[in-house]
Amino acid sequence: MSPSDNTRGTVAVFVALSLVWGASFLFMKVGLEGLSPAQLVLGRLTLGAAALVAIMVATRRRWPRGRAIWMHMLVVSLALAVIPYSLFAWAGQYLPSSLSSIYNATTPIMTLLLMPLVLAGQRLTRTQIVGLGVGLGGVVVLAAPWRLVGVDQVPELLPAQLACLGATASYGFAGLYLRRFLSDSGYDTITLSTVQIGLAAIIVWLLAPFTARGEVSLDVPVLLAVAGLGVLGTGVAYIWYNRILHDWGPARASTVTYLSPVVGVVLGVVVLGESVHWNQPLGGLIVVLGVLASQGRVPGMRGRSVVGVPADGALPAVSKTRE
């Protein structure tokens, strides 16, 4: 394969990944028409784990050894899958899928906010503080508190938006936790992703008798949505992201964060007929500007990049790959 063919292939994978992760919130919205949030998360993680385990077996990867790494991965599975998936699914009952997809882009800002707390001795640079301030301003514009005055749905809208922020904060914590405890684990992204999603699936199955109750109404759209969310968004997408990381590096790979919300908004409007208010894309753009500023990508500003989770709970790059 020539270098140009490899580049074209990586671009195609990048586009496919942006479409899948951008469509995740559409899949959630459709899946919630026949399932409760807990049931949706259960189906998503079960199918995602099955897909990743199949890939592990097919590629003959070795499972991690040692009690310590499994305990760390248990924390990661909660913070990078169980908690955020559940929060986004619950919020999806009340928020348009397009708005949820935009909130997902706040993950790097939440990562930056938590960095001094999770990484010992890590202080924010002036560039990162400015980027953080800009990003938080974007969150305020996105939430539009002035639109909540006198609205009957405030009891649901405000907690739902806070749930989205809680989910991205959980993503941010998980990314930092991985950097602190597993950056030199010796295992590649696919292996760690399989362990993460597998443990998360076990956890939600243990909780299912208490959380996943209620009627189930399955039809073709609901089944396809859960399959897309699980097999593609939670399973195959990790393989695609791993290839982009290998070919382009983490900095360029993280740009999928900026394209996925655009896909989510377009699909929400076109497929579900959702309306988008002016403050939502504006708030999203301000958040992205804050992320770029914090990473020194705005002309005249330079700073250390923040390690986070690019989109929908993807694992960041790990070093010293061992398959």
N, C-alpha and C positions, 0 to 999 in steps of 0.2 A: 504494500500500500504506500503510495506516495505521500509526502507531507501535506500536499494540498487536499488529497482525499481524506486524510486524517482530520485536517482542519474542518472540512465540510461536514464530516461525520460528527465532530464535536459540536459544531454549530447546530446541527439537526437535533442532537441530544439535548442541547441547551434549550432550544425552542420547545421540544417535547416536554422537558421538565417544567418549564415555565407554564405551559398549558395545563399540565397535570396538577401542579401545586396551586395554580390560579383557580382551577376548577374544583379544588377540594371543598371550598365553601359552598359552591353550587351543589356538589354531591351531598354535603351535610344537610342542606336545606331540603333537598328532595327526599333524602333518607328519613328525615324527621317527620315526613308526612305519613309514614307507616310505623315508625319506631320511636320509642322514648330516647332521650339523650343517652342514657346508660346502655340501652340495647344497641344503639348505633355505634357507640365506642367499643362495645363487646364484639360486634361484627367486624368493625374496622381492624381492630388489633388481632383478632383471630385469623382473618384472611391475610393480613400483613405478615404475621408471624409465619404462617404456612408458606407464603411465597419466599420469604427470606431463608427459612430452614431448607426449603427445596434447593435454593441457590447454594447454600452452604454445603449441602450434600453433593450437589452436582459438581461443584468446584473443589471438593475434597479439602475444605478448610478445616483446621483444627479448632476445637472449642477451647476457650481460655481455661487455664488451670490456676489454682490458687484461690483460697477463700477471700483474700483481700479484694481482688479484682471483681469477684462476683458481688461482694457487698457494695462496692462502689457503683457497680452497674445497677444494683437494685435502687440506689438513690437516683441514678440517672433515668431509669425506667419510669420512676414516679414523676420526676421533674420534667422530663422531656417527652413523655407520652401520656401517662394516666391522667395527671392533673390538667395539663393544657388541653388535651383532647376533650376531656369532660367539660371543662369550662367553655370552650368554643362551641361544643354541641349544645350545652344548656343555653348559651347566649343566642344560638341560632334560632331558637324558638321565637325570639322577640326582635332580632335585628335582621335587616336585609343581608343577604350573603355578600353583596358588594361592600357594605360597611365593615363586615367582619374581616374581609380580605385586606382592606386598608389598614385596619388595626393590627393585623399580623405583621405589617411592615415596621411596627414600633419595637420589634425585638432587639435590634442593635442599640436603641436608646435605653431600653430597660437593662440591657447588658452593661452598658456604660454606667448607669445609675448604681448598679449593684457591685461593680468591679472593686471599689475600695473595701467593701464589706466582705467579699468572698476571697479575694486574693490578698494575702497578708503582705503589708508593706507597699502595696500598689497605690499610687496616688494619681489623680487625674491631672493631666497637663492643662495649661491654659487653653490650648486649642480644643481639648476634649470638653472642658467646662463650657466653652462657648457653644460647641456643637450640642452638648446636652441641653443647654438653655434653649437653643433654637428648636431642638426636637421636642422638648416638653411644651413649648409654645404651640407647636404643630398639633400635639395631642389635645390641647385645649380647644384649638380651632376645630379639630375633628370631632370632639365631643359636643361642641356647640351648646354650652350650658344655657345660653340665652334662648335657645329654641325649646328648652324644657319647661319654661315658665308657662303655666296655664295649660299644659298638655296632660290629657287624661292618662296617657301611657307612661308617665314618669316613673311610677312604681316598678315597671318592668324595664324601661329603656335605660335608666341610669345604672341599675345593678348589672344589666346585660353588658353595657359598655365597660363597666369596672371588671366584669368577668373576663372580657377580652384582654384588658390590660394585665389582669392577674395571670392569664395564660402566657402572654409574651414575657412577663416578668419571670415566670417559671422556666420558659425557654432560655432566657438570659442567664438565670442561675445555673441551669444545667450545663450550658456552654462553658461557663467559668469554672464550674466544678470539674468538668472534664479536663480543662486546661490545667487545673491545679493537681489533680490526682491521677489522671490517665493519659497525659500527653506523651509519656514515654512507656506506655503499656506494652508496646511491641506488637499490637494487633491492629489490623487494618480496619477501615471504616465499615466494610461489609460485615465483618465478624462482630464488631461491637454493636452495630445496628441490629443484627440478628439477636444477640443476647438482650439488648435493650427492649426490642419489641416482643421477644419471647417472654421475658419476665413480666412485662406490662400485661400481656395477654393472660398469663397465669393469675396475676393480681385481680384483673377485672372479672375473671371467672370465679375466683374465690368470693368476690363481692357481689356477684350476680344475684344470688338468692335474696339479697337485701336491697339491691339497687335497680336491677333490670326487670322489675315486675311490670305488669300492665299488659294490655292487649297488643297484639302484633298484627299489622295489616300489610301483608306483602303483595306487591304487584311487580310488574316488569320494571317500571322506572325505579322503584325502591331497591329492588335487587341489583339492578345495574349500578345505581348510585353507591351502594355499599361495596360492591365489587370494585368499582373504580377507586373508591376511597381507600379500600384495604389493599388490594393487589397492586394497583398502580401507585397511589399516593403514599402508602405506608410501606410498600414492598419494593417494587421495581424502581421507584424513584431514587432510592438510596444507591442503586447500582449506577444509574445515570449520573447522579451527583458525584459519585466516586470517580467516574471517568472524567468528568469536567475538572475535578480537583487535580487529577493526575496530569491532564493535558494543559490546563490553563493556570493552575495554582489557586490558592484560596481567595486572593484578592479579586480576580476576575470572576471566579465561580460565585462569589457572594452577590454579584450583580443580579442574580436570579431573583433576589429580594425585591428589586425595583420593578421587574417586569410582571411578576406574579399578581400583585394587586391590580395592575392594569387589566390583566386577563380576567381576574375575578369581577371587576366592575363591569366590563363589557359583557361577560356571560350573565351576570345578574340582571342587567338591563335588557339584553336581547332575548335570553331564554325565559327568565322569570318575570319580565316586565317591571322590574324594580325601578323606582325613581331615585335619582342621585341629586342631593342638594349641593349647592355651590361650595359649602364649607368642607365637604368630604374630600373631593380631589385636592382642594387647596391645602387642607390640613395634612393630607398624605404627602404632598409635594414639600411642605415645610419640614415634615419629619425626615424625608429623604435628604433634604438640604442639610439638616442637622447631622445626619449620619455621615454625609460626605464631608462636612466641616470637621467633625470629630476625628475623621481619618486623614485629615490634611489634604483632601482632594479638591478643596475650593482654592482657586488661585490666590497666592499670597499667604496661605495657611498650611502649615506642616505639623504633623503630630503622629504619635504612635497609633497604629490601627487597633481597634478593639476586637477581641475575639468573641464571636457570638454564634448564634445559630441562624443560617441564612434564611430559611423559610420552612414553615410547617414541621419544625422539629428535626431538621437534618443534623447529623453529627458533624462537628467541625473536623478538619484534617487531623490525623494523628501521625506521629512520627515512628520511624523504625518499623516499617510494615513487615509483618510476618504472616504468611498464609498457611 
